[in-house]
Amino acid sequence: MFLCQHAVPLWNHKIMTTDPVFKKLTDRLLEFRDARDWRQFHSLKNLMLSLNLEAAELLELAQWRDDAQTDAAIEDTAFKARLGEECADVLLYLLLISERAGIDLAREADAKITRNGEKYPVEKSRGNSRKYTDL
């Protein structure tokens, strides 16, 4: 059985992750999605757009606040709950994008930290925010 224009079998989920927590979350998320027949709406483009919309909702929590106000807001239970919800939304869309594209998000994140370490060596980057090309 195939679903919509993408001709991807419902049973052919390929969750590619080296991280057991990401795998468990992705399995649960796909179960949730598939029970509602929402995969048909989850093109890669739509998932990428949705991720950015959720990231904007996360950013909205800091709108009109300076750094100190934003940091202090963590002590507010309602703010912290909303922050957690928005962070979760961003993570869930990242998991869906990773599953859709066959990307091992945990492996890619680990590799990115390694690459950033090469671009930003401690002796050149400690204590400043310049881009690696300006170090």
C-alpha positions as CSV (number, residue, x, y, z in Angstrom):
1,M,0.0,0.0,0.0
2,F,1.4,3.4,-1.0
3,L,0.6,6.8,0.3
4,C,-0.1,9.9,-1.8
5,Q,2.2,11.3,-4.4
6,H,5.5,10.2,-2.8
7,A,4.9,6.5,-3.5
8,V,6.5,5.6,-0.2
9,P,5.2,2.4,1.4
10,L,3.7,2.9,4.9
11,W,5.6,0.0,6.2
12,N,9.0,1.3,4.9
13,H,10.0,3.6,7.7
14,K,13.8,3.8,7.8
15,I,14.7,5.4,11.1
16,M,18.4,6.0,10.8
17,T,19.9,6.9,14.2
18,T,22.6,5.7,16.4
19,D,20.9,7.3,19.4
20,P,18.3,5.1,21.2
21,V,16.4,8.1,22.6
22,F,16.0,9.6,19.1
23,K,14.9,6.2,17.8
24,K,12.3,5.8,20.5
25,L,11.0,9.3,20.0
26,T,10.9,8.9,16.2
27,D,9.1,5.6,16.5
28,R,6.5,7.2,18.7
29,L,6.2,10.2,16.5
30,L,5.7,8.1,13.3
31,E,3.1,6.0,15.1
32,F,1.3,9.2,16.1
33,R,1.6,10.6,12.5
34,D,0.6,7.4,10.7
35,A,-2.5,6.9,12.9
36,R,-3.8,10.2,11.7
37,D,-2.7,9.6,8.0
38,W,-0.6,12.8,8.1
39,R,2.4,11.5,6.1
40,Q,0.8,12.7,3.0
41,F,1.3,16.3,4.2
42,H,4.9,15.7,5.3
43,S,6.9,16.4,2.2
44,L,10.5,17.4,2.9
45,K,9.6,21.0,1.9
46,N,6.6,21.2,4.2
47,L,8.6,19.7,7.1
48,M,11.4,22.3,6.6
49,L,8.8,25.1,6.5
50,S,7.1,23.8,9.6
51,L,10.4,23.6,11.5
52,N,11.0,27.3,10.8
53,L,7.6,28.3,11.9
54,E,8.1,26.5,15.2
55,A,11.5,28.1,15.5
56,A,9.9,31.4,15.1
57,E,7.5,30.6,17.9
58,L,10.5,29.8,20.0
59,L,12.1,33.1,19.1
60,E,8.8,34.9,19.9
61,L,9.4,34.1,23.6
62,A,12.3,36.5,23.5
63,Q,10.6,39.2,21.5
64,W,10.7,42.6,23.2
65,R,12.9,41.3,26.0
66,D,16.6,42.0,26.5
67,D,19.0,39.3,27.5
68,A,18.6,39.8,31.2
69,Q,14.8,39.7,31.0
70,T,14.9,36.5,28.8
71,D,17.3,34.8,31.2
72,A,15.2,35.8,34.2
73,A,12.0,34.5,32.5
74,I,13.3,31.0,33.1
75,E,12.2,31.3,36.7
76,D,8.6,31.8,35.6
77,T,6.8,28.5,35.5
78,A,4.5,29.4,32.6
79,F,7.4,30.8,30.5
80,K,9.5,27.7,31.1
81,A,6.6,25.4,30.2
82,R,6.0,27.3,26.9
83,L,9.8,27.3,26.2
84,G,9.8,23.5,26.7
85,E,6.8,23.0,24.3
86,E,8.4,25.1,21.6
87,C,11.8,23.4,22.0
88,A,9.9,20.0,21.7
89,D,8.1,21.2,18.6
90,V,11.5,22.1,17.0
91,L,13.0,18.7,17.9
92,L,10.0,16.8,16.6
93,Y,10.2,18.5,13.2
94,L,13.9,17.8,13.1
95,L,13.2,14.1,13.8
96,L,10.6,14.0,11.0
97,I,13.0,15.7,8.6
98,S,15.8,13.3,9.5
99,E,13.5,10.3,9.1
100,R,12.2,11.5,5.8
101,A,15.7,12.2,4.4
102,G,17.4,9.2,6.0
103,I,19.7,11.2,8.1
104,D,21.2,10.0,11.3
105,L,20.7,13.2,13.3
106,A,22.8,12.1,16.3
107,R,25.7,11.1,14.1
108,E,25.5,14.3,12.1
109,A,25.3,16.5,15.3
110,D,28.4,14.7,16.6
111,A,30.3,15.2,13.4
112,K,29.2,18.9,13.3
113,I,30.7,19.4,16.8
114,T,33.9,17.9,15.5
115,R,34.0,20.1,12.4
116,N,33.3,23.2,14.6
117,G,36.1,22.2,16.8
118,E,38.5,22.2,13.8
119,K,37.1,25.6,12.6
120,Y,37.1,27.2,16.1
121,P,40.2,26.0,17.9
122,V,40.2,27.0,21.6
123,E,43.4,29.0,21.4
124,K,41.9,31.2,18.7
125,S,38.2,31.4,19.6
126,R,38.1,31.4,23.4
127,G,36.2,34.4,24.7
128,N,35.2,35.9,21.3
129,S,32.3,35.5,18.9
130,R,34.1,36.1,15.6
131,K,33.3,33.8,12.7
132,Y,36.0,31.2,12.0
133,T,37.0,33.0,8.8
134,D,37.9,36.1,11.0
135,L,40.0,34.4,13.7
